[in-house]
Amino acid sequence: MSERAAPFFCPYCGDEDLRPNEQGHGAWECAACSRAFQLKFLGLLAPATSGNTPGREEI
């Protein structure tokens, strides 16, 4: 079984000093800004049925 990927930086302050949090799987804490957050995989998005997704501008 492979190890899960860890986040590289805090989503709030951008610092890289992250440590696993005792809340459980996917929970991390940032030593720089004293925030705790949790990462969770929600699933795969369905492929778009047309070339332009609603709400997105074509480049």
mmCIF file as Biopython writes it, N, C-alpha, C and O atoms, coordinates in Angstrom:
data_model
#
loop_
_atom_site.group_PDB
_atom_site.id
_atom_site.type_symbol
_atom_site.label_atom_id
_atom_site.label_alt_id
_atom_site.label_comp_id
_atom_site.label_asym_id
_atom_site.label_entity_id
_atom_site.label_seq_id
_atom_site.pdbx_PDB_ins_code
_atom_site.Cartn_x
_atom_site.Cartn_y
_atom_site.Cartn_z
_atom_site.occupancy
_atom_site.B_iso_or_equiv
_atom_site.auth_seq_id
_atom_site.auth_asym_id
_atom_site.pdbx_PDB_model_num
ATOM 1   N N  . MET A ? 1  ? 0.846   -1.180 0.000   1.0 0.0 1  A 1 
ATOM 2   C CA . MET A ? 1  ? 0.000   0.000  0.000   1.0 0.0 1  A 1 
ATOM 3   C C  . MET A ? 1  ? 0.889   1.240  0.000   1.0 0.0 1  A 1 
ATOM 4   O O  . MET A ? 1  ? 1.854   1.303  0.762   1.0 0.0 1  A 1 
ATOM 5   N N  . SER A ? 2  ? 0.586   2.209  -0.828  1.0 0.0 2  A 1 
ATOM 6   C CA . SER A ? 2  ? 1.408   3.407  -0.917  1.0 0.0 2  A 1 
ATOM 7   C C  . SER A ? 2  ? 0.978   4.447  0.115   1.0 0.0 2  A 1 
ATOM 8   O O  . SER A ? 2  ? -0.166  4.467  0.569   1.0 0.0 2  A 1 
ATOM 9   N N  . GLU A ? 3  ? 1.922   5.302  0.466   1.0 0.0 3  A 1 
ATOM 10  C CA . GLU A ? 3  ? 1.655   6.361  1.428   1.0 0.0 3  A 1 
ATOM 11  C C  . GLU A ? 3  ? 0.910   7.503  0.750   1.0 0.0 3  A 1 
ATOM 12  O O  . GLU A ? 3  ? 1.153   7.791  -0.422  1.0 0.0 3  A 1 
ATOM 13  N N  . ARG A ? 4  ? 0.013   8.149  1.470   1.0 0.0 4  A 1 
ATOM 14  C CA . ARG A ? 4  ? -0.744  9.282  0.930   1.0 0.0 4  A 1 
ATOM 15  C C  . ARG A ? 4  ? 0.166   10.491 0.772   1.0 0.0 4  A 1 
ATOM 16  O O  . ARG A ? 4  ? 1.125   10.657 1.526   1.0 0.0 4  A 1 
ATOM 17  N N  . ALA A ? 5  ? -0.132  11.321 -0.192  1.0 0.0 5  A 1 
ATOM 18  C CA . ALA A ? 5  ? 0.638   12.542 -0.408  1.0 0.0 5  A 1 
ATOM 19  C C  . ALA A ? 5  ? 0.306   13.567 0.671   1.0 0.0 5  A 1 
ATOM 20  O O  . ALA A ? 5  ? -0.844  13.684 1.096   1.0 0.0 5  A 1 
ATOM 21  N N  . ALA A ? 6  ? 1.294   14.287 1.098   1.0 0.0 6  A 1 
ATOM 22  C CA . ALA A ? 6  ? 1.125   15.328 2.115   1.0 0.0 6  A 1 
ATOM 23  C C  . ALA A ? 6  ? 1.078   16.689 1.433   1.0 0.0 6  A 1 
ATOM 24  O O  . ALA A ? 6  ? 1.693   16.868 0.382   1.0 0.0 6  A 1 
ATOM 25  N N  . PRO A ? 7  ? 0.361   17.653 2.009   1.0 0.0 7  A 1 
ATOM 26  C CA . PRO A ? 7  ? 0.354   19.000 1.421   1.0 0.0 7  A 1 
ATOM 27  C C  . PRO A ? 7  ? 1.741   19.634 1.544   1.0 0.0 7  A 1 
ATOM 28  O O  . PRO A ? 7  ? 2.473   19.363 2.496   1.0 0.0 7  A 1 
ATOM 29  N N  . PHE A ? 8  ? 2.091   20.473 0.583   1.0 0.0 8  A 1 
ATOM 30  C CA . PHE A ? 8  ? 3.395   21.117 0.583   1.0 0.0 8  A 1 
ATOM 31  C C  . PHE A ? 8  ? 3.392   22.439 1.324   1.0 0.0 8  A 1 
ATOM 32  O O  . PHE A ? 8  ? 4.438   22.877 1.804   1.0 0.0 8  A 1 
ATOM 33  N N  . PHE A ? 9  ? 2.229   23.090 1.429   1.0 0.0 9  A 1 
ATOM 34  C CA . PHE A ? 9  ? 2.169   24.389 2.091   1.0 0.0 9  A 1 
ATOM 35  C C  . PHE A ? 9  ? 0.793   24.617 2.687   1.0 0.0 9  A 1 
ATOM 36  O O  . PHE A ? 9  ? -0.180  23.975 2.293   1.0 0.0 9  A 1 
ATOM 37  N N  . CYS A ? 10 ? 0.717   25.537 3.641   1.0 0.0 10 A 1 
ATOM 38  C CA . CYS A ? 10 ? -0.543  25.881 4.302   1.0 0.0 10 A 1 
ATOM 39  C C  . CYS A ? 10 ? -1.433  26.655 3.324   1.0 0.0 10 A 1 
ATOM 40  O O  . CYS A ? 10 ? -0.959  27.597 2.689   1.0 0.0 10 A 1 
ATOM 41  N N  . PRO A ? 11 ? -2.711  26.281 3.188   1.0 0.0 11 A 1 
ATOM 42  C CA . PRO A ? 11 ? -3.598  26.997 2.267   1.0 0.0 11 A 1 
ATOM 43  C C  . PRO A ? 11 ? -3.977  28.395 2.769   1.0 0.0 11 A 1 
ATOM 44  O O  . PRO A ? 11 ? -4.548  29.179 2.011   1.0 0.0 11 A 1 
ATOM 45  N N  . TYR A ? 12 ? -3.675  28.717 4.010   1.0 0.0 12 A 1 
ATOM 46  C CA . TYR A ? 12 ? -4.020  30.023 4.572   1.0 0.0 12 A 1 
ATOM 47  C C  . TYR A ? 12 ? -2.861  31.017 4.516   1.0 0.0 12 A 1 
ATOM 48  O O  . TYR A ? 12 ? -3.053  32.164 4.113   1.0 0.0 12 A 1 
ATOM 49  N N  . CYS A ? 13 ? -1.650  30.589 4.919   1.0 0.0 13 A 1 
ATOM 50  C CA . CYS A ? 13 ? -0.533  31.535 4.968   1.0 0.0 13 A 1 
ATOM 51  C C  . CYS A ? 13 ? 0.588   31.189 3.996   1.0 0.0 13 A 1 
ATOM 52  O O  . CYS A ? 13 ? 1.462   32.018 3.744   1.0 0.0 13 A 1 
ATOM 53  N N  . GLY A ? 14 ? 0.574   29.975 3.448   1.0 0.0 14 A 1 
ATOM 54  C CA . GLY A ? 14 ? 1.589   29.581 2.480   1.0 0.0 14 A 1 
ATOM 55  C C  . GLY A ? 14 ? 2.859   29.010 3.086   1.0 0.0 14 A 1 
ATOM 56  O O  . GLY A ? 14 ? 3.765   28.621 2.348   1.0 0.0 14 A 1 
ATOM 57  N N  . ASP A ? 15 ? 2.952   28.950 4.401   1.0 0.0 15 A 1 
ATOM 58  C CA . ASP A ? 15 ? 4.149   28.438 5.045   1.0 0.0 15 A 1 
ATOM 59  C C  . ASP A ? 15 ? 4.256   26.922 4.838   1.0 0.0 15 A 1 
ATOM 60  O O  . ASP A ? 15 ? 3.252   26.250 4.602   1.0 0.0 15 A 1 
ATOM 61  N N  . GLU A ? 16 ? 5.470   26.395 4.927   1.0 0.0 16 A 1 
ATOM 62  C CA . GLU A ? 16 ? 5.709   24.976 4.672   1.0 0.0 16 A 1 
ATOM 63  C C  . GLU A ? 16 ? 5.892   24.152 5.946   1.0 0.0 16 A 1 
ATOM 64  O O  . GLU A ? 16 ? 6.160   22.954 5.863   1.0 0.0 16 A 1 
ATOM 65  N N  . ASP A ? 17 ? 5.754   24.766 7.121   1.0 0.0 17 A 1 
ATOM 66  C CA . ASP A ? 17 ? 5.959   24.063 8.388   1.0 0.0 17 A 1 
ATOM 67  C C  . ASP A ? 17 ? 4.659   23.391 8.826   1.0 0.0 17 A 1 
ATOM 68  O O  . ASP A ? 17 ? 3.975   23.872 9.730   1.0 0.0 17 A 1 
ATOM 69  N N  . LEU A ? 18 ? 4.325   22.276 8.176   1.0 0.0 18 A 1 
ATOM 70  C CA . LEU A ? 18 ? 3.082   21.550 8.453   1.0 0.0 18 A 1 
ATOM 71  C C  . LEU A ? 18 ? 3.379   20.261 9.199   1.0 0.0 18 A 1 
ATOM 72  O O  . LEU A ? 18 ? 4.400   19.611 8.974   1.0 0.0 18 A 1 
ATOM 73  N N  . ARG A ? 19 ? 2.466   19.907 10.090  1.0 0.0 19 A 1 
ATOM 74  C CA . ARG A ? 19 ? 2.589   18.675 10.863  1.0 0.0 19 A 1 
ATOM 75  C C  . ARG A ? 19 ? 1.240   17.986 10.912  1.0 0.0 19 A 1 
ATOM 76  O O  . ARG A ? 19 ? 0.204   18.651 10.916  1.0 0.0 19 A 1 
ATOM 77  N N  . PRO A ? 20 ? 1.239   16.648 10.950  1.0 0.0 20 A 1 
ATOM 78  C CA . PRO A ? 20 ? -0.039  15.936 11.068  1.0 0.0 20 A 1 
ATOM 79  C C  . PRO A ? 20 ? -0.749  16.336 12.361  1.0 0.0 20 A 1 
ATOM 80  O O  . PRO A ? 20 ? -0.107  16.505 13.398  1.0 0.0 20 A 1 
ATOM 81  N N  . ASN A ? 21 ? -2.061  16.485 12.298  1.0 0.0 21 A 1 
ATOM 82  C CA . ASN A ? 21 ? -2.869  16.853 13.450  1.0 0.0 21 A 1 
ATOM 83  C C  . ASN A ? 21 ? -3.475  15.599 14.054  1.0 0.0 21 A 1 
ATOM 84  O O  . ASN A ? 21 ? -3.728  14.627 13.343  1.0 0.0 21 A 1 
ATOM 85  N N  . GLU A ? 22 ? -3.707  15.611 15.344  1.0 0.0 22 A 1 
ATOM 86  C CA . GLU A ? 22 ? -4.238  14.434 16.031  1.0 0.0 22 A 1 
ATOM 87  C C  . GLU A ? 22 ? -5.717  14.179 15.758  1.0 0.0 22 A 1 
ATOM 88  O O  . GLU A ? 22 ? -6.261  13.186 16.242  1.0 0.0 22 A 1 
ATOM 89  N N  . GLN A ? 23 ? -6.388  15.058 14.986  1.0 0.0 23 A 1 
ATOM 90  C CA . GLN A ? 23 ? -7.806  14.876 14.667  1.0 0.0 23 A 1 
ATOM 91  C C  . GLN A ? 23 ? -8.048  13.654 13.798  1.0 0.0 23 A 1 
ATOM 92  O O  . GLN A ? 23 ? -9.159  13.124 13.767  1.0 0.0 23 A 1 
ATOM 93  N N  . GLY A ? 24 ? -7.020  13.202 13.094  1.0 0.0 24 A 1 
ATOM 94  C CA . GLY A ? 24 ? -7.195  11.992 12.301  1.0 0.0 24 A 1 
ATOM 95  C C  . GLY A ? 24 ? -6.677  12.122 10.890  1.0 0.0 24 A 1 
ATOM 96  O O  . GLY A ? 24 ? -5.885  13.010 10.575  1.0 0.0 24 A 1 
ATOM 97  N N  . HIS A ? 25 ? -7.141  11.213 10.041  1.0 0.0 25 A 1 
ATOM 98  C CA . HIS A ? 25 ? -6.673  11.109 8.657   1.0 0.0 25 A 1 
ATOM 99  C C  . HIS A ? 25 ? -6.923  12.400 7.873   1.0 0.0 25 A 1 
ATOM 100 O O  . HIS A ? 25 ? -8.046  12.904 7.841   1.0 0.0 25 A 1 
ATOM 101 N N  . GLY A ? 26 ? -5.886  12.927 7.248   1.0 0.0 26 A 1 
ATOM 102 C CA . GLY A ? 26 ? -6.022  14.111 6.410   1.0 0.0 26 A 1 
ATOM 103 C C  . GLY A ? 26 ? -6.005  15.418 7.170   1.0 0.0 26 A 1 
ATOM 104 O O  . GLY A ? 26 ? -6.174  16.473 6.559   1.0 0.0 26 A 1 
ATOM 105 N N  . ALA A ? 27 ? -5.807  15.395 8.489   1.0 0.0 27 A 1 
ATOM 106 C CA . ALA A ? 27 ? -5.794  16.621 9.290   1.0 0.0 27 A 1 
ATOM 107 C C  . ALA A ? 27 ? -4.354  17.093 9.479   1.0 0.0 27 A 1 
ATOM 108 O O  . ALA A ? 27 ? -3.463  16.309 9.806   1.0 0.0 27 A 1 
ATOM 109 N N  . TRP A ? 28 ? -4.151  18.390 9.266   1.0 0.0 28 A 1 
ATOM 110 C CA . TRP A ? 28 ? -2.822  18.993 9.356   1.0 0.0 28 A 1 
ATOM 111 C C  . TRP A ? 28 ? -2.905  20.272 10.173  1.0 0.0 28 A 1 
ATOM 112 O O  . TRP A ? 28 ? -3.966  20.887 10.280  1.0 0.0 28 A 1 
ATOM 113 N N  . GLU A ? 29 ? -1.767  20.667 10.751  1.0 0.0 29 A 1 
ATOM 114 C CA . GLU A ? 29 ? -1.695  21.940 11.451  1.0 0.0 29 A 1 
ATOM 115 C C  . GLU A ? 29 ? -0.469  22.706 10.968  1.0 0.0 29 A 1 
ATOM 116 O O  . GLU A ? 29 ? 0.567   22.123 10.649  1.0 0.0 29 A 1 
ATOM 117 N N  . CYS A ? 30 ? -0.613  24.017 10.923  1.0 0.0 30 A 1 
ATOM 118 C CA . CYS A ? 30 ? 0.458   24.901 10.476  1.0 0.0 30 A 1 
ATOM 119 C C  . CYS A ? 30 ? 1.068   25.574 11.706  1.0 0.0 30 A 1 
ATOM 120 O O  . CYS A ? 30 ? 0.363   26.217 12.484  1.0 0.0 30 A 1 
ATOM 121 N N  . ALA A ? 31 ? 2.373   25.421 11.873  1.0 0.0 31 A 1 
ATOM 122 C CA . ALA A ? 31 ? 3.053   26.013 13.017  1.0 0.0 31 A 1 
ATOM 123 C C  . ALA A ? 31 ? 3.188   27.528 12.862  1.0 0.0 31 A 1 
ATOM 124 O O  . ALA A ? 31 ? 3.325   28.234 13.862  1.0 0.0 31 A 1 
ATOM 125 N N  . ALA A ? 32 ? 3.153   28.039 11.638  1.0 0.0 32 A 1 
ATOM 126 C CA . ALA A ? 32 ? 3.336   29.470 11.410  1.0 0.0 32 A 1 
ATOM 127 C C  . ALA A ? 32 ? 2.097   30.294 11.765  1.0 0.0 32 A 1 
ATOM 128 O O  . ALA A ? 32 ? 2.214   31.342 12.399  1.0 0.0 32 A 1 
ATOM 129 N N  . CYS A ? 33 ? 0.913   29.828 11.361  1.0 0.0 33 A 1 
ATOM 130 C CA . CYS A ? 33 ? -0.303  30.617 11.591  1.0 0.0 33 A 1 
ATOM 131 C C  . CYS A ? 33 ? -1.243  29.990 12.609  1.0 0.0 33 A 1 
ATOM 132 O O  . CYS A ? 33 ? -2.319  30.525 12.876  1.0 0.0 33 A 1 
ATOM 133 N N  . SER A ? 34 ? -0.837  28.843 13.186  1.0 0.0 34 A 1 
ATOM 134 C CA . SER A ? 34 ? -1.617  28.141 14.221  1.0 0.0 34 A 1 
ATOM 135 C C  . SER A ? 34 ? -3.019  27.748 13.762  1.0 0.0 34 A 1 
ATOM 136 O O  . SER A ? 34 ? -3.961  27.750 14.554  1.0 0.0 34 A 1 
ATOM 137 N N  . ARG A ? 35 ? -3.149  27.412 12.485  1.0 0.0 35 A 1 
ATOM 138 C CA . ARG A ? 35 ? -4.431  26.935 11.962  1.0 0.0 35 A 1 
ATOM 139 C C  . ARG A ? 35 ? -4.356  25.436 11.733  1.0 0.0 35 A 1 
ATOM 140 O O  . ARG A ? 35 ? -3.297  24.887 11.427  1.0 0.0 35 A 1 
ATOM 141 N N  . ALA A ? 36 ? -5.484  24.795 11.885  1.0 0.0 36 A 1 
ATOM 142 C CA . ALA A ? 36 ? -5.597  23.370 11.569  1.0 0.0 36 A 1 
ATOM 143 C C  . ALA A ? 36 ? -6.593  23.235 10.426  1.0 0.0 36 A 1 
ATOM 144 O O  . ALA A ? 36 ? -7.597  23.946 10.377  1.0 0.0 36 A 1 
ATOM 145 N N  . PHE A ? 37 ? -6.312  22.327 9.518   1.0 0.0 37 A 1 
ATOM 146 C CA . PHE A ? 37 ? -7.203  22.112 8.378   1.0 0.0 37 A 1 
ATOM 147 C C  . PHE A ? 37 ? -7.210  20.643 8.023   1.0 0.0 37 A 1 
ATOM 148 O O  . PHE A ? 37 ? -6.337  19.885 8.445   1.0 0.0 37 A 1 
ATOM 149 N N  . GLN A ? 38 ? -8.203  20.244 7.241   1.0 0.0 38 A 1 
ATOM 150 C CA . GLN A ? 38 ? -8.335  18.853 6.848   1.0 0.0 38 A 1 
ATOM 151 C C  . GLN A ? 38 ? -8.498  18.760 5.338   1.0 0.0 38 A 1 
ATOM 152 O O  . GLN A ? 38 ? -9.246  19.530 4.735   1.0 0.0 38 A 1 
ATOM 153 N N  . LEU A ? 39 ? -7.798  17.823 4.742   1.0 0.0 39 A 1 
ATOM 154 C CA . LEU A ? 39 ? -7.893  17.570 3.308   1.0 0.0 39 A 1 
ATOM 155 C C  . LEU A ? 39 ? -8.774  16.363 3.085   1.0 0.0 39 A 1 
ATOM 156 O O  . LEU A ? 39 ? -8.675  15.366 3.800   1.0 0.0 39 A 1 
ATOM 157 N N  . LYS A ? 40 ? -9.639  16.458 2.088   1.0 0.0 40 A 1 
ATOM 158 C CA . LYS A ? 40 ? -10.541 15.348 1.805   1.0 0.0 40 A 1 
ATOM 159 C C  . LYS A ? 40 ? -10.759 15.256 0.296   1.0 0.0 40 A 1 
ATOM 160 O O  . LYS A ? 40 ? -11.060 16.252 -0.362  1.0 0.0 40 A 1 
ATOM 161 N N  . PHE A ? 41 ? -10.605 14.071 -0.230  1.0 0.0 41 A 1 
ATOM 162 C CA . PHE A ? 41 ? -10.864 13.823 -1.640  1.0 0.0 41 A 1 
ATOM 163 C C  . PHE A ? 41 ? -12.367 13.641 -1.827  1.0 0.0 41 A 1 
ATOM 164 O O  . PHE A ? 41 ? -12.971 12.773 -1.197  1.0 0.0 41 A 1 
ATOM 165 N N  . LEU A ? 42 ? -12.967 14.447 -2.682  1.0 0.0 42 A 1 
ATOM 166 C CA . LEU A ? 42 ? -14.408 14.395 -2.880  1.0 0.0 42 A 1 
ATOM 167 C C  . LEU A ? 42 ? -14.829 13.477 -4.012  1.0 0.0 42 A 1 
ATOM 168 O O  . LEU A ? 42 ? -15.946 12.960 -3.997  1.0 0.0 42 A 1 
ATOM 169 N N  . GLY A ? 43 ? -13.970 13.263 -4.984  1.0 0.0 43 A 1 
ATOM 170 C CA . GLY A ? 43 ? -14.302 12.395 -6.103  1.0 0.0 43 A 1 
ATOM 171 C C  . GLY A ? 43 ? -13.860 13.001 -7.414  1.0 0.0 43 A 1 
ATOM 172 O O  . GLY A ? 43 ? -13.278 14.086 -7.446  1.0 0.0 43 A 1 
ATOM 173 N N  . LEU A ? 44 ? -14.133 12.307 -8.478  1.0 0.0 44 A 1 
ATOM 174 C CA . LEU A ? 44 ? -13.779 12.778 -9.812  1.0 0.0 44 A 1 
ATOM 175 C C  . LEU A ? 44 ? -14.940 13.543 -10.425 1.0 0.0 44 A 1 
ATOM 176 O O  . LEU A ? 44 ? -16.103 13.200 -10.212 1.0 0.0 44 A 1 
ATOM 177 N N  . LEU A ? 45 ? -14.623 14.565 -11.176 1.0 0.0 45 A 1 
ATOM 178 C CA . LEU A ? 45 ? -15.645 15.338 -11.866 1.0 0.0 45 A 1 
ATOM 179 C C  . LEU A ? 45 ? -16.065 14.613 -13.139 1.0 0.0 45 A 1 
ATOM 180 O O  . LEU A ? 45 ? -15.254 13.941 -13.777 1.0 0.0 45 A 1 
ATOM 181 N N  . ALA A ? 46 ? -17.311 14.753 -13.496 1.0 0.0 46 A 1 
ATOM 182 C CA . ALA A ? 46 ? -17.809 14.163 -14.736 1.0 0.0 46 A 1 
ATOM 183 C C  . ALA A ? 46 ? -17.250 14.952 -15.912 1.0 0.0 46 A 1 
ATOM 184 O O  . ALA A ? 46 ? -17.123 16.174 -15.826 1.0 0.0 46 A 1 
ATOM 185 N N  . PRO A ? 47 ? -16.918 14.286 -16.996 1.0 0.0 47 A 1 
ATOM 186 C CA . PRO A ? 47 ? -16.414 15.012 -18.169 1.0 0.0 47 A 1 
ATOM 187 C C  . PRO A ? 47 ? -17.486 15.949 -18.728 1.0 0.0 47 A 1 
ATOM 188 O O  . PRO A ? 47 ? -18.676 15.636 -18.701 1.0 0.0 47 A 1 
ATOM 189 N N  . ALA A ? 48 ? -17.050 17.081 -19.225 1.0 0.0 48 A 1 
ATOM 190 C CA . ALA A ? 48 ? -17.977 18.057 -19.798 1.0 0.0 48 A 1 
ATOM 191 C C  . ALA A ? 48 ? -18.603 17.497 -21.070 1.0 0.0 48 A 1 
ATOM 192 O O  . ALA A ? 48 ? -17.943 16.794 -21.835 1.0 0.0 48 A 1 
ATOM 193 N N  . THR A ? 49 ? -19.874 17.811 -21.294 1.0 0.0 49 A 1 
ATOM 194 C CA . THR A ? 49 ? -20.561 17.317 -22.486 1.0 0.0 49 A 1 
ATOM 195 C C  . THR A ? 49 ? -20.354 18.233 -23.680 1.0 0.0 49 A 1 
ATOM 196 O O  . THR A ? 49 ? -20.542 17.814 -24.823 1.0 0.0 49 A 1 
ATOM 197 N N  . SER A ? 50 ? -19.971 19.475 -23.430 1.0 0.0 50 A 1 
ATOM 198 C CA . SER A ? 50 ? -19.698 20.404 -24.524 1.0 0.0 50 A 1 
ATOM 199 C C  . SER A ? 50 ? -18.292 20.968 -24.351 1.0 0.0 50 A 1 
ATOM 200 O O  . SER A ? 50 ? -17.645 20.744 -23.328 1.0 0.0 50 A 1 
ATOM 201 N N  . GLY A ? 51 ? -17.834 21.690 -25.345 1.0 0.0 51 A 1 
ATOM 202 C CA . GLY A ? 51 ? -16.496 22.252 -25.299 1.0 0.0 51 A 1 
ATOM 203 C C  . GLY A ? 51 ? -16.343 23.385 -24.305 1.0 0.0 51 A 1 
ATOM 204 O O  . GLY A ? 51 ? -15.240 23.621 -23.813 1.0 0.0 51 A 1 
ATOM 205 N N  . ASN A ? 52 ? -17.432 24.099 -23.992 1.0 0.0 52 A 1 
ATOM 206 C CA . ASN A ? 52 ? -17.339 25.237 -23.086 1.0 0.0 52 A 1 
ATOM 207 C C  . ASN A ? 52 ? -18.181 24.957 -21.843 1.0 0.0 52 A 1 
ATOM 208 O O  . ASN A ? 52 ? -19.403 24.835 -21.934 1.0 0.0 52 A 1 
ATOM 209 N N  . THR A ? 53 ? -17.541 24.857 -20.698 1.0 0.0 53 A 1 
ATOM 210 C CA . THR A ? 53 ? -18.229 24.617 -19.431 1.0 0.0 53 A 1 
ATOM 211 C C  . THR A ? 53 ? -18.937 25.890 -18.999 1.0 0.0 53 A 1 
ATOM 212 O O  . THR A ? 53 ? -18.329 26.958 -19.051 1.0 0.0 53 A 1 
ATOM 213 N N  . PRO A ? 54 ? -20.201 25.828 -18.572 1.0 0.0 54 A 1 
ATOM 214 C CA . PRO A ? 54 ? -20.912 27.024 -18.117 1.0 0.0 54 A 1 
ATOM 215 C C  . PRO A ? 54 ? -20.155 27.722 -16.986 1.0 0.0 54 A 1 
ATOM 216 O O  . PRO A ? 54 ? -19.670 27.081 -16.054 1.0 0.0 54 A 1 
ATOM 217 N N  . GLY A ? 55 ? -20.068 29.045 -17.089 1.0 0.0 55 A 1 
ATOM 218 C CA . GLY A ? 55 ? -19.382 29.815 -16.074 1.0 0.0 55 A 1 
ATOM 219 C C  . GLY A ? 55 ? -17.913 30.025 -16.345 1.0 0.0 55 A 1 
ATOM 220 O O  . GLY A ? 55 ? -17.239 30.748 -15.612 1.0 0.0 55 A 1 
ATOM 221 N N  . ARG A ? 56 ? -17.414 29.402 -17.388 1.0 0.0 56 A 1 
ATOM 222 C CA . ARG A ? 56 ? -15.991 29.551 -17.745 1.0 0.0 56 A 1 
ATOM 223 C C  . ARG A ? 56 ? -15.887 30.186 -19.112 1.0 0.0 56 A 1 
ATOM 224 O O  . ARG A ? 56 ? -16.624 29.841 -20.036 1.0 0.0 56 A 1 
ATOM 225 N N  . GLU A ? 57 ? -14.965 31.113 -19.226 1.0 0.0 57 A 1 
ATOM 226 C CA . GLU A ? 57 ? -14.762 31.790 -20.507 1.0 0.0 57 A 1 
ATOM 227 C C  . GLU A ? 57 ? -13.800 30.978 -21.372 1.0 0.0 57 A 1 
ATOM 228 O O  . GLU A ? 57 ? -12.881 30.338 -20.861 1.0 0.0 57 A 1 
ATOM 229 N N  . GLU A ? 58 ? -14.014 31.011 -22.647 1.0 0.0 58 A 1 
ATOM 230 C CA . GLU A ? 58 ? -13.118 30.324 -23.566 1.0 0.0 58 A 1 
ATOM 231 C C  . GLU A ? 58 ? -11.891 31.182 -23.777 1.0 0.0 58 A 1 
ATOM 232 O O  . GLU A ? 58 ? -11.986 32.399 -23.928 1.0 0.0 58 A 1 
ATOM 233 N N  . ILE A ? 59 ? -10.733 30.532 -23.785 1.0 0.0 59 A 1 
ATOM 234 C CA . ILE A ? 59 ? -9.467  31.276 -23.947 1.0 0.0 59 A 1 
ATOM 235 C C  . ILE A ? 59 ? -9.103  31.358 -25.403 1.0 0.0 59 A 1 
ATOM 236 O O  . ILE A ? 59 ? -8.076  31.942 -25.750 1.0 0.0 59 A 1 
#
